[in-house]
Amino acid sequence: MEDRAIVDLYWQRSDRAIPETDRKYGRYCQSIARNICANREDAEECVNDTWFRAWNLMPDKRPAALAPFLGGITRHFALDKVKAALRQKRGGGEVPLALEELSDCVPGGADPARSLELEELKQAIGDFAASLNETEQKLFVSRYWYLASVEELSRRLGWSQSRTKSALFRIRGRLRRVLEEKGLW
């Protein structure tokens, strides 16, 4: 079923909206949630929460593209679940590691006075990602948006983990230089 037809089902409040969404985007959203949560049950809960949130948002909002809309919601729920788990136990894991890696390139501390700067930062990171070659872009987005593990990225690319880590290190270094040049770091 086409995305527009699925969105129309939400707007009509049809009972078919969620099953059709799950049929088309269930695996996609599960993949995002599993990369972040690393737990099948938590990932399933995040996806179910995504369908509920989509149901509640659709009458007021018609997404331009359904996949990123749903993926963003899923990512949000999965990150919240990981943050909650980390508050309970300060353990390791892939998500904190990936976010820590990226924090070396991005200035921290969000407050209302910095909202304009954060918008500039978001634009600069988006422009940076768009400037990467296809392989680097997939690597950057998979690691720092979808929070895929280095092991998984290495397997997908057919690279050693050492080569993957080195490529990510170089990409982060270039990002930091770009942000420094723009006065955002």
LINDA-V190255 format. One record per helix or strand. SS is the DSSP state (H for helix, E for strand). FROM is the first residue (numbers start at 1). TO is the last residue. If there is no record, write none. Layout:
ss: (SS,SS)
from: (FROM,FROM)
to: (TO,TO)
This chain:
ss: (H,H,H,H,H,H,H,H,H)
from: (3,16,40,66,94,112,134,150,161)
to: (11,37,58,88,103,131,144,157,181)
